[in-house]
């Protein structure tokens, strides 16, 4: 009797396991995503490096971006900022402006904002872009390289509710995302 009960339980358990979806504990995290609740774009700068761009106005010549590099004071660091892209015959040029750096050894503090956010719309050469607001959630080093992007009016972060464009290859190709 015990053998039949065990066989029955084992066959039922096997049938249930065959029907359940297989979930990997080590599934890769997405490199970027849109958060519908607060209208923000999130990405992992340690996965995207300097190839991920977000354009809010759709002209594909200005965008928010990050990069990843090594720095003696910050360690492995990601700079948060904007880029102005110029397209020429067979070539492209990039002019950057940086709002902050987040690293494994040091994270920039913003003295005017309590939530560790930075508003930016200008490159180092004075080229203007649309306003962006970068925000981070981990305020103490080492950084987790998680960046949150909002639209901005120059002072306040605003939800991104209109279609935006993103590039995963440093501006060579663009895709539209419609929230």
Beta strands, then each sheet from edge to edge (+ up, - down):
strand 1: 32-35
strand 2: 40-44
strand 3: 53-55
strand 4: 62-71
strand 5: 75-88
strand 6: 91-103
strand 7: 117-122
strand 8: 128-136
strand 9: 146-152
strand 10: 157-158
strand 11: 164-167
strand 12: 175-177
sheet 1: 1+ 2- 9+ 8- 7+
sheet 2: 1+ 2- 9+ 10-
sheet 3: 6+ 5- 4+ 3- 11+ 12-
end
